[in-house]
Amino acid sequence: MAKQKKYPNANQRIVIALGDPAGIGMEITLKALAASELHPTMQPLLVGCKKSLEATHTYLKRKSQDPIIDLKNLEIEDIPLKNVIKPGLPSAQSGEASFQWLTKATQFVQEGKGCALVTAPIAK
């Protein structure tokens, strides 16, 4: 078994795959990370499309009464979408994106860049 590399603060980092970009994964993640119950030293690393996450953040700020985490406080591994994804309509393209994001997030944990993996909802 290969020895894992150690990364500073990896024991505080939770790697979060953002789920199906046509679904509610980004919304749930942004709301969950704003929860006051989270440990203050937790350092989330989000894996997904930064542009889509920013659009979701903007939408939630306009439409939601719930607290939303500030994107400036997040580390995001940007894996841009290759196709236009329509919210609420899971497709082969959105499934492929969620698979790529999950694969990269898993790789980060296997490399010791995080201590745990969380997955936002995906369409099956």
C-alpha positions as CSV (number, residue, x, y, z in Angstrom):
1,M,0.0,0.0,0.0
2,A,1.4,3.4,-1.0
3,K,2.2,5.8,1.8
4,Q,-0.2,8.8,1.9
5,K,1.3,12.3,1.7
6,K,0.5,14.6,4.5
7,Y,-1.0,18.0,3.9
8,P,-1.2,20.8,6.4
9,N,-4.6,20.9,8.1
10,A,-5.8,17.8,6.2
11,N,-7.3,16.5,9.4
12,Q,-9.6,19.5,9.4
13,R,-10.6,19.3,5.7
14,I,-13.8,17.8,4.6
15,V,-13.9,17.2,0.8
16,I,-17.4,17.8,-0.7
17,A,-18.4,16.6,-4.1
18,L,-21.2,18.9,-5.2
19,G,-23.5,16.2,-6.6
20,D,-25.6,16.4,-9.8
21,P,-25.4,19.9,-11.2
22,A,-29.1,19.6,-12.4
23,G,-30.2,18.9,-8.8
24,I,-30.1,20.4,-5.4
25,G,-26.6,19.5,-4.3
26,M,-25.1,23.0,-4.5
27,E,-28.0,24.6,-2.7
28,I,-27.9,22.1,0.1
29,T,-24.2,22.4,0.4
30,L,-24.3,26.3,0.6
31,K,-27.0,26.2,3.2
32,A,-25.4,23.4,5.3
33,L,-22.0,25.1,5.4
34,A,-23.7,28.2,6.9
35,A,-24.9,26.2,9.9
36,S,-23.8,27.6,13.2
37,E,-23.3,24.0,14.5
38,L,-20.3,23.3,12.3
39,H,-17.0,23.0,14.0
40,P,-15.2,26.4,13.5
41,T,-11.9,24.8,12.4
42,M,-13.5,22.7,9.7
43,Q,-12.1,23.6,6.3
44,P,-14.4,22.4,3.5
45,L,-13.0,21.8,0.0
46,L,-15.8,21.8,-2.6
47,V,-15.3,19.9,-5.8
48,G,-17.5,21.0,-8.8
49,C,-18.2,23.8,-11.2
50,K,-17.3,27.2,-9.6
51,K,-19.4,29.1,-12.2
52,S,-22.5,27.0,-11.4
53,L,-21.8,27.3,-7.6
54,E,-21.6,31.1,-8.0
55,A,-24.9,31.2,-9.9
56,T,-26.6,29.1,-7.3
57,H,-25.2,31.4,-4.5
58,T,-26.6,34.5,-6.3
59,Y,-30.0,32.8,-6.8
60,L,-30.2,31.8,-3.1
61,K,-29.2,35.2,-1.9
62,R,-32.1,36.7,-3.8
63,K,-34.7,34.0,-3.1
64,S,-33.9,32.3,0.2
65,Q,-34.4,33.4,3.8
66,D,-32.0,30.8,4.9
67,P,-28.4,31.7,5.9
68,I,-25.9,31.1,3.0
69,I,-22.2,30.7,3.4
70,D,-20.0,33.4,1.8
71,L,-18.1,32.0,-1.2
72,K,-15.1,34.0,-0.2
73,N,-14.8,31.5,2.8
74,L,-14.6,28.5,0.6
75,E,-11.9,26.6,-1.2
76,I,-13.3,25.3,-4.5
77,E,-11.6,22.8,-6.9
78,D,-13.1,24.1,-10.2
79,I,-14.1,21.4,-12.7
80,P,-16.2,23.4,-15.2
81,L,-19.2,21.9,-16.9
82,K,-18.7,21.0,-20.5
83,N,-22.4,21.4,-21.4
84,V,-25.3,23.6,-20.5
85,I,-27.2,21.8,-17.7
86,K,-30.8,22.7,-17.1
87,P,-31.9,22.8,-13.4
88,G,-34.3,20.0,-12.6
89,L,-33.5,17.9,-15.6
90,P,-30.9,15.3,-14.9
91,S,-29.2,14.1,-18.0
92,A,-26.2,12.0,-19.2
93,Q,-24.2,15.2,-19.2
94,S,-25.1,16.1,-15.6
95,G,-24.4,12.5,-14.5
96,E,-21.0,12.6,-16.2
97,A,-20.2,15.9,-14.4
98,S,-21.2,14.5,-11.0
99,F,-19.1,11.4,-11.6
100,Q,-16.1,13.5,-12.5
101,W,-16.5,15.6,-9.4
102,L,-16.9,12.6,-7.2
103,T,-13.9,10.9,-8.7
104,K,-11.7,14.0,-8.1
105,A,-13.0,14.4,-4.5
106,T,-12.3,10.7,-3.8
107,Q,-8.8,11.2,-5.2
108,F,-8.2,14.1,-2.8
109,V,-9.1,12.0,0.2
110,Q,-7.1,9.0,-1.0
111,E,-4.1,11.4,-1.4
112,G,-4.5,12.6,2.2
113,K,-5.7,16.1,1.3
114,G,-8.8,15.6,3.4
115,C,-10.0,13.4,6.2
116,A,-13.5,12.7,5.0
117,L,-15.6,12.7,1.9
118,V,-19.2,14.1,1.7
119,T,-21.3,13.8,-1.4
120,A,-24.2,16.0,-2.3
121,P,-27.2,14.3,-3.9
122,I,-26.9,12.7,-7.3
123,A,-29.4,11.4,-9.8
124,K,-29.3,7.7,-10.2
